[in-house]
Amino acid sequence: MSEITNPILVEVACSRGFNKLQQRSEVFQHVHAFVAEPKHIPIGTVFTIPVPYVVEVQLCTNIDQFTPRSGLQVNFYVLNDAAPEEETVPHGGEEVEIAQHWLLPSRELHGLWESLIYEEEIKEGMLAFAETSMLFSRKGVRTNLVTCNRLALFHGPPGTGKTSLCKAIAQKLAIRLNEHYTHAHLVEINSHSLFSRWFSESGKLVKKVFGEITDLLEDPKSLVCVLVDEIESIAYARDKISSNEPSDSIRVVNAVLTQLDRIRRFSNVFILTTSNLTDSIDAAFLDRADFVQYIGYPSAHGIYEIYRMALQDLIEVGIIKREETSHISSQSLSKSWLGDNIPSHGDAIKIDRAPCTVLEMLLQVVELSGGLSGRTLRKIPFIAHALFVKKESDSLLNFLSAMRQAVRKVRSDNQLLGKDVKTLMEKVNGLHLDEDVL
């Protein structure tokens, strides 16, 4: 029995004017020539080929020396330049902003998937779930036999990139499924706007929002991805709603569940949701989610890669000076690595690598940054430059020293903020005690 081999996935970004029928074979020839040599080519490798209207080519599969080069699966796409539009509906005599609407694949979201640093198997697992969901739906698999609601929930602490991940998945689906859909949309629902200032009107607003989405779904050649950030805002656990609260809260949850069930009959919809507070989500919503993924704080590998990508960008724009590393360490990796690429985390932590002061400093900053969110980590280079570099450009070693100071400042500020919150809560509780005594 022959062993099943997975294809090499390739994504080709094109500009308008590309003719897939006429230029497809030429693209295949160049891509095959690029991957033909039996060597390791990491996932995410981007390169260009001399084909008119082809902007860039990206490998979406890890290739090693034993990977068969015969199975290339190429997805062609053209990026939409249009900015996202604000979707509004008339309500109570005024226009209510209910959502942002992207045409996919969007130039604004280009490269977002690659910039998100998670374990590779987690990212690929998320994308595989989304693709399989759409496959089962497209093929008409009966949901009473195989449950598939095409609904994913990403949960975890704030700042871990859940919303960005959802947008990146929608972008990837638009690229991977462009043979099946001629148009792709991402509708990000503004969940906070759905709570109307008018009593009992919020449920009606929910219906209007999903009515707009239904209009897009009526076209079977349109892929529609729906994103609801902080889903607990409109799917709050009904058993936790106090009897003293307005019944409008329950109406909203009921309306959301009803509308989700109604759009599920369309085979071209995929729903992405996020939450920081899963304990507050209604059990009926959780039961509808096919895929629930926890997104936590970055590991040491993730922190290193976030910093590496940020530092590399600062080197390319000249904020960090390109320089020889021979003066930093007499036994540094090589004189050219800083001018080209900062080593990967795997190379940096190798026991037998040559000593290098710059890498030792970077790994020290990584260790000091443990437990910080991805959002905070991406702020560190900016804080370092603003507060501790204070000049247009500096060496990488000096910049890393500034980053170390920036991390320490952020940690100190967070501790003080925590103390302020604790003091405030103690004062509030003290006032309540005084009132009880009175």
TIROBA-422149 format. One record per residue (C-alpha): residue in three letters; residue number from 1; x, y, z. Coordinates in Angstrom, 2 decimals. Example, Ala and Ser with C-alpha at 12.3 -4.5 7.8 and 13.67 -1.06 7.14 Angstrom:
<lumgus>
   tilum   torgu        px        py        pz
     Ala       1     12.30     -4.50      7.80
     Ser       2     13.67     -1.06      7.14
</lumgus>
This chain:
<lumgus>
   tilum   torgu        px        py        pz
     Met       1      0.00      0.00      0.00
     Ser       2      1.45      3.37     -1.01
     Glu       3      1.93      6.00      1.67
     Ile       4     -0.38      9.03      1.47
     Thr       5      1.57     12.26      1.06
     Asn       6      0.19     15.70      1.71
     Pro       7      0.52     18.30     -1.07
     Ile       8      2.82     21.30     -0.83
     Leu       9      0.47     24.26     -0.34
     Val      10      1.43     27.42     -2.19
     Glu      11     -0.32     30.82     -2.21
     Val      12      0.32     33.19     -5.10
     Ala      13     -0.59     36.86     -4.65
     Cys      14     -1.39     38.54     -7.98
     Ser      15     -2.26     42.02     -9.11
     Arg      16     -5.14     42.78    -11.45
     Gly      17     -4.27     41.72    -14.99
     Phe      18     -3.10     38.21    -14.07
     Asn      19     -4.64     35.55    -16.32
     Lys      20     -4.78     32.28    -14.42
     Leu      21     -5.68     30.16    -17.46
     Gln      22     -2.78     31.45    -19.54
     Gln      23     -0.12     31.92    -16.83
     Arg      24     -0.87     29.03    -14.48
     Ser      25      1.63     26.59    -16.04
     Glu      26      4.38     29.23    -16.03
     Val      27      3.83     29.83    -12.30
     Phe      28      3.94     26.09    -11.60
     Gln      29      7.28     25.77    -13.43
     His      30      8.92     28.56    -11.42
     Val      31      7.54     27.34     -8.08
     His      32      8.62     23.77     -8.79
     Ala      33     12.11     24.99     -9.69
     Phe      34     12.29     26.90     -6.38
     Val      35     11.38     23.87     -4.24
     Ala      36     13.13     21.24     -6.38
     Glu      37     16.40     21.12     -4.44
     Pro      38     16.21     18.52     -1.63
     Lys      39     16.69     20.81      1.37
     His      40     14.66     22.26      4.25
     Ile      41     12.44     25.21      3.29
     Pro      42     10.43     26.51      6.27
     Ile      43      6.73     27.26      6.19
     Gly      44      6.05     30.93      5.52
     Thr      45      8.95     31.35      3.06
     Val      46      8.12     34.17      0.63
     Phe      47      9.79     34.61     -2.74
     Thr      48      9.18     36.25     -6.10
     Ile      49      9.11     34.79     -9.60
     Pro      50      9.52     36.54    -12.99
     Val      51      5.90     36.18    -14.09
     Pro      52      3.88     39.28    -15.03
     Tyr      53      1.32     40.40    -12.43
     Val      54      2.60     37.93     -9.79
     Val      55      3.41     39.96     -6.64
     Glu      56      4.77     37.22     -4.37
     Val      57      4.67     33.49     -3.70
     Gln      58      4.40     31.98     -0.24
     Leu      59      4.97     28.39      0.89
     Cys      60      2.34     27.24      3.39
     Thr      61      3.89     23.83      4.09
     Asn      62      7.10     22.88      5.85
     Ile      63      9.40     21.19      3.33
     Asp      64     12.30     18.96      4.30
     Gln      65     14.75     17.04      2.13
     Phe      66     12.46     13.99      2.02
     Thr      67      9.25     15.83      1.05
     Pro      68      8.00     14.73     -2.41
     Arg      69      8.10     17.71     -4.75
     Ser      70      5.48     16.38     -7.15
     Gly      71      2.33     17.47     -5.30
     Leu      72      1.98     21.23     -5.61
     Gln      73     -1.38     22.78     -4.67
     Val      74     -1.43     26.42     -5.76
     Asn      75     -4.02     29.00     -4.72
     Phe      76     -4.08     32.25     -6.73
     Tyr      77     -5.62     35.42     -5.29
     Val      78     -5.86     39.17     -5.82
     Leu      79     -5.84     41.50     -2.80
     Asn      80     -8.68     43.99     -2.41
     Asp      81     -7.42     47.51     -1.77
     Ala      82    -10.72     48.83     -0.39
     Ala      83    -10.77     49.83      3.27
     Pro      84    -13.40     48.17      5.50
     Glu      85    -16.77     49.89      5.42
     Glu      86    -18.97     50.74      8.38
     Glu      87    -22.33     48.99      8.07
     Thr      88    -25.27     50.84      9.60
     Val      89    -29.00     50.21      9.97
     Pro      90    -31.74     52.77     10.61
     His      91    -33.10     52.43     14.12
     Gly      92    -35.07     54.84     16.27
     Gly      93    -34.67     57.67     13.80
     Glu      94    -30.87     57.40     13.55
     Glu      95    -28.19     55.28     11.91
     Val      96    -26.69     52.65     14.22
     Glu      97    -23.21     51.29     13.40
     Ile      98    -23.60     47.53     13.57
     Ala      99    -20.54     46.09     11.85
     Gln     100    -17.39     46.52      9.79
     His     101    -17.38     44.89      6.39
     Trp     102    -14.22     43.73      4.57
     Leu     103    -13.96     42.39      1.04
     Leu     104    -11.56     39.46      1.20
     Pro     105     -8.75     38.81      0.68
     Ser     106     -7.95     42.29      1.97
     Arg     107     -4.65     44.11      1.58
     Glu     108     -5.15     45.44      5.12
     Leu     109     -5.10     41.86      6.46
     His     110     -2.26     40.67      4.22
     Gly     111      0.54     39.08      6.28
     Leu     112     -1.55     39.02      9.47
     Trp     113     -1.57     35.20      9.67
     Glu     114      2.21     35.04      9.44
     Ser     115      2.69     37.77     12.08
     Leu     116      0.71     35.83     14.70
     Ile     117      3.07     33.66     16.70
     Tyr     118      1.53     30.46     18.07
     Glu     119      2.68     26.88     18.00
     Glu     120      2.54     25.86     14.32
     Glu     121      0.40     22.78     14.96
     Ile     122     -2.18     24.95     16.74
     Lys     123     -2.41     27.39     13.84
     Glu     124     -2.64     24.67     11.26
     Gly     125     -5.21     22.82     13.38
     Met     126     -7.41     25.92     13.51
     Leu     127     -7.21     26.39      9.76
     Ala     128     -7.83     22.70      9.10
     Phe     129    -10.97     22.87     11.26
     Ala     130    -12.25     25.86      9.28
     Glu     131    -11.54     24.25      5.90
     Thr     132    -13.12     20.93      6.94
     Ser     133    -16.21     22.75      8.23
     Met     134    -16.70     24.42      4.87
     Leu     135    -16.01     21.17      3.00
     Phe     136    -18.67     19.25      4.95
     Ser     137    -21.11     22.09      4.39
     Arg     138    -20.34     22.36      0.68
     Lys     139    -20.76     18.62      0.20
     Gly     140    -24.10     18.64      1.99
     Val     141    -23.18     16.33      4.88
     Arg     142    -26.34     15.89      6.94
     Thr     143    -25.93     17.69     10.26
     Asn     144    -28.33     15.32     12.04
     Leu     145    -25.75     12.60     11.39
     Val     146    -22.50     14.59     11.67
     Thr     147    -22.69     17.76     13.77
     Cys     148    -21.02     20.71     12.07
     Asn     149    -22.29     24.19     12.96
     Arg     150    -19.30     26.03     11.43
     Leu     151    -18.86     27.99     14.65
     Ala     152    -15.51     28.49     16.40
     Leu     153    -14.82     30.07     19.80
     Phe     154    -11.38     31.39     20.77
     His     155    -10.99     32.25     24.45
     Gly     156     -8.24     33.37     26.78
     Pro     157     -6.84     36.46     28.52
     Pro     158     -6.90     39.89     26.85
     Gly     159     -4.11     40.84     24.47
     Thr     160     -3.37     37.35     23.16
     Gly     161     -4.43     38.07     19.57
     Lys     162     -7.78     36.27     19.45
     Thr     163     -9.52     38.89     17.29
     Ser     164     -6.55     39.18     14.94
     Leu     165     -6.46     35.40     14.65
     Cys     166    -10.12     35.32     13.61
     Lys     167     -9.52     37.92     10.91
     Ala     168     -6.47     36.01      9.70
     Ile     169     -8.46     32.76      9.47
     Ala     170    -11.15     34.52      7.43
     Gln     171     -8.44     35.87      5.10
     Lys     172     -6.93     32.40      4.71
     Leu     173    -10.32     30.84      3.97
     Ala     174    -10.95     33.43      1.26
     Ile     175     -7.63     32.44     -0.36
     Arg     176     -7.90     28.68      0.06
     Leu     177    -11.53     28.48     -1.12
     Asn     178    -11.40     30.90     -4.05
     Glu     179    -12.02     28.03     -6.48
     His     180    -15.47     27.60     -4.90
     Tyr     181    -16.47     31.22     -4.18
     Thr     182    -16.11     34.21     -6.46
     His     183    -16.54     36.71     -3.59
     Ala     184    -15.58     36.64      0.09
     His     185    -16.69     38.87      2.95
     Leu     186    -15.76     39.40      6.58
     Val     187    -18.46     41.01      8.72
     Glu     188    -17.29     42.00     12.21
     Ile     189    -20.34     42.61     14.37
     Asn     190    -20.14     45.47     16.86
     Ser     191    -21.72     43.56     19.73
     His     192    -21.73     46.54     22.09
     Ser     193    -23.86     48.58     19.68
     Leu     194    -26.61     45.98     19.77
     Phe     195    -27.74     46.96     23.24
     Ser     196    -30.24     49.68     22.44
     Arg     197    -30.89     52.65     24.64
     Trp     198    -34.56     51.89     24.11
     Phe     199    -36.04     49.22     26.32
     Ser     200    -36.84     45.96     24.49
     Glu     201    -35.23     47.18     21.23
     Ser     202    -31.95     45.23     21.43
     Gly     203    -33.52     41.99     20.19
     Lys     204    -34.80     43.85     17.13
     Leu     205    -31.32     45.24     16.44
     Val     206    -29.88     41.72     16.54
     Lys     207    -32.43     40.63     13.92
     Lys     208    -31.51     43.60     11.71
     Val     209    -27.80     42.80     11.92
     Phe     210    -28.31     39.19     10.93
     Gly     211    -30.75     40.29      8.25
     Glu     212    -27.90     42.20      6.59
     Ile     213    -25.72     39.10      6.80
     Thr     214    -28.48     36.96      5.31
     Asp     215    -28.61     39.28      2.31
     Leu     216    -24.94     38.49      1.61
     Leu     217    -25.53     34.76      2.10
     Glu     218    -28.28     34.69     -0.50
     Asp     219    -25.53     34.63     -3.14
     Pro     220    -24.23     31.02     -3.03
     Lys     221    -20.96     32.11     -4.69
     Ser     222    -20.12     34.41     -1.76
     Leu     223    -18.19     33.15      1.24
     Val     224    -19.28     35.06      4.36
     Cys     225    -17.22     34.97      7.56
     Val     226    -18.92     36.49     10.60
     Leu     227    -16.81     37.69     13.53
     Val     228    -18.32     38.46     16.94
     Asp     229    -15.76     39.82     19.37
     Glu     230    -16.50     39.42     23.10
     Ile     231    -19.42     37.12     22.41
     Glu     232    -20.39     37.16     26.09
     Ser     233    -21.75     40.67     25.48
     Ile     234    -24.67     39.30     23.46
     Ala     235    -24.69     35.66     24.59
     Tyr     236    -24.51     36.17     28.34
     Ala     237    -25.39     33.15     30.47
     Arg     238    -29.13     33.44     31.05
     Asp     239    -28.96     31.53     34.34
     Lys     240    -26.73     34.32     35.71
     Ile     241    -29.03     37.17     34.74
     Ser     242    -30.55     38.61     37.89
     Ser     243    -34.31     38.88     38.20
     Asn     244    -33.74     42.58     38.90
     Glu     245    -32.17     43.13     35.47
     Pro     246    -34.35     44.09     32.49
     Ser     247    -35.70     41.17     30.49
     Asp     248    -34.12     42.79     27.41
     Ser     249    -30.86     40.97     28.31
     Ile     250    -32.58     37.60     27.94
     Arg     251    -34.28     38.72     24.71
     Val     252    -30.87     39.51     23.19
     Val     253    -29.47     36.07     24.02
     Asn     254    -32.59     34.37     22.66
     Ala     255    -32.41     36.46     19.48
     Val     256    -28.70     35.67     18.95
     Leu     257    -29.24     31.92     19.32
     Thr     258    -32.25     32.00     16.99
     Gln     259    -30.39     33.98     14.33
     Leu     260    -27.34     31.71     14.51
     Asp     261    -29.58     28.72     13.91
     Arg     262    -31.22     30.46     10.94
     Ile     263    -28.04     31.40      9.08
     Arg     264    -26.63     27.93      9.65
     Arg     265    -28.87     26.67      6.84
     Phe     266    -26.62     28.55      4.41
     Ser     267    -23.63     26.45      3.39
     Asn     268    -21.43     29.49      2.68
     Val     269    -21.17     30.97      6.21
     Phe     270    -18.46     30.51      8.83
     Ile     271    -18.74     32.08     12.30
     Leu     272    -15.78     33.13     14.46
     Thr     273    -16.20     34.34     18.05
     Thr     274    -13.90     35.43     20.88
     Ser     275    -14.25     35.75     24.64
     Asn     276    -12.20     36.76     27.66
     Leu     277    -14.90     35.42     30.03
     Thr     278    -16.09     31.96     29.03
     Asp     279    -17.80     31.50     32.40
     Ser     280    -20.22     34.24     31.36
     Ile     281    -21.25     32.65     28.03
     Asp     282    -24.65     30.98     27.78
     Ala     283    -24.46     27.18     27.83
     Ala     284    -26.66     26.92     24.71
     Phe     285    -24.12     28.96     22.73
     Leu     286    -21.20     26.87     23.98
     Asp     287    -23.08     23.75     22.92
     Arg     288    -23.30     25.11     19.37
     Ala     289    -19.54     25.72     19.08
     Asp     290    -17.78     22.95     17.13
     Phe     291    -14.30     24.17     17.92
     Val     292    -13.18     25.79     21.20
     Gln     293     -9.54     26.86     21.40
     Tyr     294     -7.75     28.45     24.33
     Ile     295     -5.28     31.19     23.36
     Gly     296     -2.84     31.90     26.18
     Tyr     297      0.24     34.03     26.69
     Pro     298      3.19     33.34     24.36
     Ser     299      5.78     30.72     25.28
     Ala     300      9.51     31.52     25.31
     His     301      9.61     30.48     21.63
     Gly     302      6.68     32.78     20.85
     Ile     303      8.18     35.73     22.73
     Tyr     304     11.48     35.28     20.92
     Glu     305      9.82     35.15     17.50
     Ile     306      7.68     38.25     18.23
     Tyr     307     10.81     40.17     19.21
     Arg     308     12.85     38.72     16.33
     Met     309     10.29     39.86     13.73
     Ala     310     10.00     43.31     15.31
     Leu     311     13.78     43.78     15.54
     Gln     312     14.26     42.60     11.98
     Asp     313     11.76     45.21     10.79
     Leu     314     13.55     47.94     12.77
     Ile     315     16.85     46.87     11.18
     Glu     316     15.34     47.04      7.70
     Val     317     14.00     50.59      8.21
     Gly     318     17.25     51.81      9.79
     Ile     319     16.11     52.44     13.38
     Ile     320     18.55     49.72     14.43
     Lys     321     21.91     50.05     12.69
     Arg     322     23.21     47.30     10.44
     Glu     323     26.68     46.42     11.61
     Glu     324     29.30     43.71     11.74
     Thr     325     29.11     41.57     14.86
     Ser     326     32.81     40.80     15.09
     His     327     33.33     43.60     17.63
     Ile     328     30.52     42.26     19.80
     Ser     329     32.03     38.84     20.22
     Ser     330     35.24     37.42     18.88
     Gln     331     33.42     34.10     18.41
     Ser     332     30.11     35.41     17.06
     Leu     333     27.99     33.36     14.67
     Ser     334     29.26     35.07     11.54
     Lys     335     29.90     38.60     10.39
     Ser     336     26.86     38.59      8.12
     Trp     337     23.99     37.23     10.22
     Leu     338     22.98     40.60     11.66
     Gly     339     22.87     42.19      8.23
     Asp     340     20.64     39.41      6.92
     Asn     341     18.44     37.70      9.49
     Ile     342     18.43     37.31     13.25
     Pro     343     18.62     33.56     13.95
     Ser     344     15.47     31.62     14.74
     His     345     14.74     30.58     18.32
     Gly     346     15.81     27.02     17.53
     Asp     347     19.22     28.20     16.33
     Ala     348     19.61     30.67     19.19
     Ile     349     19.16     28.05     21.92
     Lys     350     21.39     25.39     20.37
     Ile     351     23.87     24.16     22.97
     Asp     352     26.72     23.97     20.48
     Arg     353     26.26     27.38     18.86
     Ala     354     29.10     29.87     19.01
     Pro     355     28.94     32.43     21.84
     Cys     356     27.30     35.72     20.86
     Thr     357     26.66     38.64     23.21
     Val     358     23.72     39.90     21.17
     Leu     359     21.90     36.56     21.31
     Glu     360     22.60     36.21     25.03
     Met     361     21.05     39.63     25.60
     Leu     362     18.03     38.83     23.43
     Leu     363     17.41     35.55     25.27
     Gln     364     17.70     37.42     28.56
     Val     365     15.02     39.90     27.44
     Val     366     12.83     36.97     26.37
     Glu     367     13.14     35.32     29.78
     Leu     368     12.33     38.61     31.52
     Ser     369      9.22     39.00     29.33
     Gly     370      7.57     35.72     30.36
     Gly     371      3.88     36.09     31.18
     Leu     372      3.33     39.27     29.15
     Ser     373      0.61     39.30     26.50
     Gly     374      1.39     39.46     22.80
     Arg     375     -0.13     42.94     22.66
     Thr     376      2.26     44.15     25.39
     Leu     377      5.27     42.44     23.82
     Arg     378      4.71     44.30     20.55
     Lys     379      4.78     47.61     22.47
     Ile     380      8.15     46.93     24.10
     Pro     381     10.37     48.02     21.13
     Phe     382      8.43     51.30     20.87
     Ile     383      8.68     51.98     24.62
     Ala     384     12.37     51.09     24.53
     His     385     13.08     53.60     21.78
     Ala     386     10.88     56.37     23.19
     Leu     387     12.14     56.22     26.77
     Phe     388     15.64     54.71     26.68
     Val     389     17.17     55.14     23.20
     Lys     390     16.05     58.70     22.50
     Lys     391     17.88     59.05     19.19
     Glu     392     17.06     58.11     15.63
     Ser     393     19.08     54.88     15.50
     Asp     394     21.33     52.76     17.67
     Ser     395     23.14     49.44     17.64
     Leu     396     21.22     46.21     18.22
     Leu     397     23.07     45.55     21.48
     Asn     398     22.15     48.98     22.86
     Phe     399     18.57     48.59     21.64
     Leu     400     18.26     45.24     23.42
     Ser     401     19.54     46.87     26.59
     Ala     402     16.82     49.50     26.19
     Met     403     14.23     46.76     25.67
     Arg     404     15.34     45.13     28.92
     Gln     405     14.71     48.44     30.71
     Ala     406     11.35     48.78     28.96
     Val     407     10.23     45.31     30.11
     Arg     408     11.19     46.12     33.69
     Lys     409      9.27     49.39     33.53
     Val     410      6.15     47.67     32.14
     Arg     411      6.29     45.06     34.91
     Ser     412      6.74     47.77     37.57
     Asp     413      3.84     49.80     36.13
     Asn     414      1.61     46.71     36.10
     Gln     415      2.43     46.01     39.75
     Leu     416      1.63     49.59     40.75
     Leu     417     -1.59     49.45     38.73
     Gly     418     -2.55     46.25     40.53
     Lys     419     -1.89     47.92     43.89
     Asp     420     -4.03     50.93     42.91
     Val     421     -6.92     48.65     41.93
     Lys     422     -6.59     46.71     45.19
     Thr     423     -6.57     49.95     47.22
     Leu     424     -9.61     51.25     45.35
     Met     425    -11.52     48.01     45.98
     Glu     426    -10.62     48.16     49.68
     Lys     427    -11.96     51.73     49.86
     Val     428    -15.16     50.74     48.07
     Asn     429    -15.65     47.78     50.39
     Gly     430    -14.97     50.06     53.35
     Leu     431    -17.69     52.46     52.22
     His     432    -20.12     49.57     51.89
     Leu     433    -19.29     48.46     55.44
     Asp     434    -19.87     51.98     56.76
     Glu     435    -23.24     52.08     55.01
     Asp     436    -24.18     48.75     56.58
     Val     437    -23.28     50.11     60.01
     Leu     438    -25.40     53.20     59.41
</lumgus>
